[in-house]
Amino acid sequence: MAQVICAEGLYDEHFVGRHVRFSDGDKTVDLAAFQEFLKRYTPEAVEAELGIAAEQIRTTAFRFARSRATMSLWTMGINQRTQGVFLNNMLNGLHLFTGQIGRPGATPFSLTGQSNACGGVRDTGALAHLLPNGRQVTNPQHRAEVEDLWGVPQGTLSSAPGYDAISLFRAMEEEKIKAALVMCTNPAQSLPAAKRYRSAMEKCFLAVAEVVEDSETAKLADVLLPAALWVEKEGVYGQGERRYQLIEKLLEPPGQCRSDLQILVDLADRLGHGQLIKARTPEQVWDEYRQFSAASYYNFSGMTRARLRREHGLLWPCPTEAHPGTPRRYVEGIDPFVAPGSGMEFYGNHDKKAGCLPAAVRPQPRACLAGIPAALDHRARAGAMAHRHHDRPHR
């Protein structure tokens, strides 16, 4: 599609010249070099491998470029593949060099497959290599900022990232991990090679916070903590469009069930680290993350609990309590971080241009999908295995 758009002159020359930077992976290149790279990918050259007629590729490319507004939507089939980074880059690139971005209905839109991608990853830093609000564990300045915001001595935070997800379970397998707390996920069901990692989880002390006692991971638990459902707790919910809204508690949790926050605060207290946990209620936690966001381009410090309750959803950036929120990023007059007179400004990059990194297509490995149907019917099979432990609190 990119080859057709460039060869037929369907790209937006003014937008590309002002807002787009091409790279070959090592250095910046010009549009001519990008067009030269694309020559090998004519529709006729790729139709046999793709199983899509050249004419259909051309028609789609013309419609994409000439539409008054083009939106691309994609999910995990694009992201979770061996060349997912480059494919995402190319999809964004299609929008960049046609100017199909920053207008109503014109945008690339990746629909993430994990329901906690914005709140758990970007804002709270709940990945092994991250700190809150997009900060990096390996960045000394970022660590110092977080230590200051959390009120702990400088040098407290480790500079070494922890285990990524698969490495974590392999460390359990090697008995390097002595204990683990599992919340909001069911790895004994969802991990690849789940049978292998079920055995790994049995080698460590496993505490599991769950809403049902017969999930595959709950069956492996040494301690099962009854968790509250979403209707039994409150918090701020982030959506794909950058909209944050308040989800209020509708029901009291039954029995011994507790929210994730209550479980974590109680655990910190019992481990003797309660003094580190200053934010102990959902509102206090939200205010802490508002404070964390204030020094970043994600700034949502203007989204007070009162505003979220009153206005039913705001889009970040929203840097002050008077700011209405940002329906489209990088657009002058809409995004508060865009300088007047720039029209559009991709301010996250050093030159305030959006980067496009072409990459040669490599042959895809063929995966065996034989185990997928069995993995999909886990709901029907839940409870088929005997419980490992019986003296548990129940909902």
FENSUL-V203300 format. One record per backbone hydrogen bond with DSSP energy under -0.5 kcal/mol. CO is the residue of the C=O (numbers start at 1). NH is the residue of the N-H. E is the energy in kcal/mol with one decimal. If there is no record, write none. Layout:
co=<CO | CO>
nh=<NH | NH>
e=<E | E>
This chain:
co=<1 | 2 | 3 | 4 | 5 | 5 | 6 | 11 | 12 | 13 | 14 | 15 | 16 | 19 | 21 | 22 | 23 | 27 | 29 | 30 | 31 | 32 | 33 | 34 | 35 | 36 | 37 | 38 | 39 | 42 | 42 | 43 | 46 | 47 | 47 | 53 | 54 | 55 | 56 | 57 | 58 | 59 | 60 | 61 | 62 | 63 | 70 | 72 | 74 | 75 | 75 | 76 | 79 | 81 | 83 | 84 | 85 | 86 | 87 | 88 | 89 | 90 | 91 | 92 | 93 | 94 | 95 | 95 | 96 | 97 | 99 | 103 | 105 | 106 | 106 | 107 | 109 | 109 | 110 | 114 | 116 | 116 | 117 | 118 | 119 | 120 | 121 | 122 | 122 | 125 | 127 | 128 | 129 | 131 | 132 | 135 | 136 | 138 | 139 | 140 | 141 | 142 | 143 | 144 | 145 | 146 | 147 | 147 | 153 | 159 | 164 | 165 | 166 | 167 | 168 | 169 | 170 | 171 | 171 | 172 | 176 | 178 | 180 | 181 | 182 | 186 | 186 | 187 | 191 | 193 | 193 | 194 | 195 | 196 | 197 | 198 | 200 | 201 | 204 | 205 | 205 | 206 | 206 | 207 | 208 | 208 | 209 | 210 | 212 | 214 | 215 | 217 | 218 | 223 | 223 | 224 | 225 | 226 | 229 | 230 | 231 | 231 | 235 | 236 | 237 | 239 | 242 | 243 | 244 | 245 | 246 | 247 | 254 | 258 | 259 | 260 | 261 | 262 | 263 | 264 | 265 | 266 | 267 | 268 | 268 | 269 | 273 | 274 | 276 | 278 | 281 | 282 | 283 | 284 | 285 | 286 | 287 | 288 | 289 | 290 | 291 | 292 | 293 | 296 | 299 | 299 | 300 | 302 | 304 | 305 | 306 | 307 | 308 | 314 | 315 | 318 | 320 | 325 | 328 | 330 | 331 | 331 | 334 | 335 | 339 | 342 | 343 | 345 | 346 | 349 | 352 | 354 | 356 | 356 | 365 | 367 | 369 | 371 | 372 | 373 | 375 | 377 | 378 | 381 | 390 | 394>
nh=<5 | 6 | 7 | 8 | 10 | 11 | 9 | 13 | 16 | 17 | 18 | 19 | 20 | 354 | 356 | 29 | 358 | 24 | 22 | 34 | 35 | 36 | 37 | 38 | 39 | 39 | 40 | 41 | 42 | 45 | 46 | 47 | 50 | 51 | 52 | 57 | 58 | 59 | 60 | 61 | 62 | 63 | 64 | 65 | 66 | 67 | 107 | 109 | 111 | 78 | 79 | 80 | 81 | 84 | 87 | 88 | 89 | 90 | 91 | 92 | 93 | 94 | 95 | 96 | 97 | 98 | 99 | 100 | 99 | 12 | 101 | 106 | 107 | 102 | 103 | 72 | 74 | 111 | 112 | 117 | 120 | 121 | 122 | 123 | 124 | 126 | 125 | 133 | 134 | 127 | 130 | 162 | 137 | 135 | 135 | 131 | 139 | 140 | 143 | 144 | 145 | 146 | 147 | 148 | 149 | 150 | 151 | 152 | 156 | 161 | 168 | 169 | 170 | 171 | 172 | 173 | 174 | 176 | 177 | 175 | 178 | 205 | 207 | 183 | 209 | 189 | 190 | 191 | 194 | 196 | 197 | 198 | 199 | 200 | 201 | 202 | 203 | 204 | 206 | 180 | 207 | 222 | 223 | 182 | 210 | 225 | 184 | 227 | 215 | 383 | 219 | 220 | 221 | 208 | 225 | 226 | 210 | 258 | 232 | 233 | 250 | 251 | 247 | 238 | 245 | 242 | 316 | 239 | 314 | 237 | 248 | 235 | 257 | 228 | 263 | 264 | 265 | 266 | 267 | 268 | 269 | 270 | 271 | 273 | 274 | 272 | 276 | 277 | 278 | 280 | 285 | 286 | 287 | 288 | 289 | 290 | 291 | 292 | 293 | 294 | 294 | 295 | 296 | 299 | 317 | 318 | 303 | 304 | 308 | 309 | 310 | 311 | 312 | 244 | 326 | 302 | 323 | 327 | 331 | 345 | 334 | 335 | 336 | 338 | 342 | 344 | 332 | 347 | 349 | 352 | 346 | 21 | 23 | 358 | 367 | 369 | 372 | 375 | 376 | 377 | 378 | 381 | 382 | 384 | 392 | 256>
e=<-2.6 | -2.3 | -2.7 | -2.5 | -2.8 | -0.7 | -1.2 | -1.1 | -2.8 | -2.4 | -1.6 | -2.7 | -1.9 | -2.9 | -2.7 | -2.2 | -0.8 | -2.1 | -0.7 | -1.7 | -2.6 | -2.2 | -2.1 | -1.6 | -0.8 | -0.9 | -0.8 | -2.4 | -0.6 | -0.8 | -1.2 | -1.6 | -2.4 | -2.2 | -1.0 | -1.9 | -2.5 | -2.6 | -2.3 | -2.4 | -2.5 | -2.4 | -2.6 | -2.3 | -2.5 | -1.5 | -1.3 | -2.1 | -3.2 | -1.5 | -1.5 | -2.4 | -1.5 | -1.7 | -2.2 | -2.6 | -2.2 | -2.2 | -2.3 | -2.5 | -2.2 | -2.2 | -1.2 | -2.1 | -2.8 | -0.6 | -0.7 | -1.5 | -0.8 | -2.0 | -1.8 | -2.4 | -0.7 | -0.7 | -1.1 | -2.0 | -1.5 | -0.6 | -1.0 | -1.3 | -1.4 | -0.8 | -1.1 | -2.2 | -1.5 | -2.6 | -0.7 | -0.7 | -1.7 | -1.3 | -1.7 | -1.8 | -2.2 | -0.7 | -0.7 | -2.8 | -1.2 | -0.7 | -2.4 | -2.3 | -2.3 | -2.3 | -2.6 | -2.2 | -2.4 | -2.6 | -0.8 | -2.4 | -1.7 | -0.5 | -2.4 | -1.4 | -2.0 | -2.1 | -1.6 | -1.8 | -1.7 | -3.0 | -1.0 | -1.5 | -0.6 | -2.9 | -2.8 | -0.5 | -2.8 | -2.0 | -2.2 | -2.0 | -0.7 | -0.7 | -1.5 | -2.4 | -1.6 | -1.4 | -2.4 | -1.2 | -1.5 | -1.1 | -0.6 | -2.4 | -0.6 | -2.9 | -1.7 | -2.8 | -0.7 | -3.1 | -0.6 | -2.9 | -0.6 | -0.7 | -1.9 | -1.4 | -1.4 | -2.5 | -0.6 | -0.6 | -1.9 | -1.9 | -1.7 | -1.0 | -2.3 | -2.4 | -3.2 | -0.5 | -2.1 | -2.1 | -1.8 | -2.1 | -2.1 | -3.4 | -0.7 | -2.0 | -2.2 | -2.6 | -2.1 | -2.4 | -2.6 | -2.3 | -2.3 | -2.4 | -2.2 | -2.4 | -1.9 | -2.9 | -0.5 | -1.3 | -1.7 | -1.3 | -1.1 | -0.8 | -2.6 | -2.3 | -2.3 | -2.0 | -2.1 | -2.2 | -2.1 | -2.1 | -2.0 | -0.9 | -0.6 | -0.7 | -2.1 | -1.2 | -0.7 | -3.5 | -2.0 | -1.5 | -2.4 | -2.3 | -1.9 | -3.8 | -1.2 | -3.3 | -2.0 | -2.5 | -1.0 | -0.6 | -0.6 | -1.7 | -1.9 | -2.8 | -0.5 | -1.6 | -1.6 | -2.4 | -3.1 | -1.8 | -1.8 | -1.3 | -1.6 | -2.9 | -1.9 | -0.7 | -0.6 | -0.6 | -1.6 | -1.4 | -1.7 | -0.9 | -0.8 | -1.4 | -1.1 | -2.4 | -1.9 | -0.6>
